[in-house]
């Protein structure tokens, strides 16, 4: 998996470019095999993109990140991502 996420677009003219690990996760959107993270830094909304070859599966990472809305981005890189494989009970 690619960490930290990469910015989509630029910060705009006259705006300093913050690292994608700065800020707070406010939301995310899944587009196929890519996750777009909505991050707030100093009151500004930014979007960062994550795309990689599994494992882990995109859906597994999505579940972990959805449960982490409101967390600082720098803390998300250390989270464990469980695999989607579940044991079947008999």
C-alpha positions in Angstrom: 0.0 0.0 0.0 1.2 3.5 -0.7 1.6 5.6 2.4 1.3 8.5 2.9 -1.5 9.3 0.4 -0.7 11.6 -2.5 -2.4 15.0 -3.0 -4.9 15.4 -5.8 -4.4 18.7 -7.5 -2.4 21.6 -6.1 -2.7 23.7 -3.0 -3.4 26.8 -5.1 -1.3 29.9 -5.8 0.3 31.4 -2.8 -0.7 28.4 -0.6 2.0 26.4 1.1 1.9 22.7 0.2 1.4 20.7 3.4 2.4 17.0 3.7 -0.5 14.6 3.2 0.2 13.2 6.8 -0.8 16.6 8.3 -4.4 17.2 9.1 -7.5 15.3 10.1 -9.5 12.7 8.1 -13.0 14.1 7.5 -14.3 11.6 5.0 -13.4 9.2 2.1 -14.8 8.0 -1.2 -14.1 4.8 -3.0 -13.5 5.0 -6.8 -12.8 1.5 -8.0 -9.4 0.5 -6.7 -8.7 4.0 -5.4 -9.6 5.7 -2.1 -10.0 9.5 -2.1 -9.4 10.9 1.4 -11.0 14.3 2.4 -8.5 15.9 4.8 -8.8 19.2 6.7 -5.6 21.1 7.3 -5.7 24.5 9.0 -9.4 24.8 8.2 -8.9 24.0 4.5 -10.4 21.0 2.8 -7.9 18.9 0.7 -8.2 15.6 -1.1 -5.5 12.9 -1.2 -5.5 9.7 -3.2 -4.5 6.2 -2.3 -4.1 3.4 -4.9 -2.1 0.1 -4.6 -2.0 -3.5 -5.7 -3.6 -5.8 -3.0 -3.1 -7.1 -0.5 -4.6 -5.6 1.5 -7.9 -5.3 -0.3 -9.3 -1.9 -1.0 -12.5 -2.8 0.9 -10.5 -3.8 4.0 -8.6 -0.5 4.1 -11.9 1.4 3.5 -13.5 -0.2 6.5 -10.6 0.7 8.8 -10.5 4.3 7.5 -14.2 4.8 7.8 -13.9 3.8 11.5 -11.1 6.4 11.8 -13.0 9.5 10.6 -11.8 12.4 12.8 -8.4 10.9 13.4 -5.1 12.6 12.6 -3.7 11.4 9.3 -0.2 10.7 10.7 -1.8 8.0 13.0 -3.5 6.1 10.3 -0.4 4.7 8.8 0.2 2.6 11.9 -3.3 1.0 11.9 -3.7 -2.8 11.4 -5.8 -3.8 8.4 -7.4 -7.1 8.9 -8.0 -9.3 5.9 -11.6 -9.9 4.7 -11.2 -13.6 5.2 -13.5 -14.7 8.0 -13.7 -18.1 9.6 -16.9 -20.0 9.0 -18.6 -21.3 12.1 -20.2 -24.8 12.1 
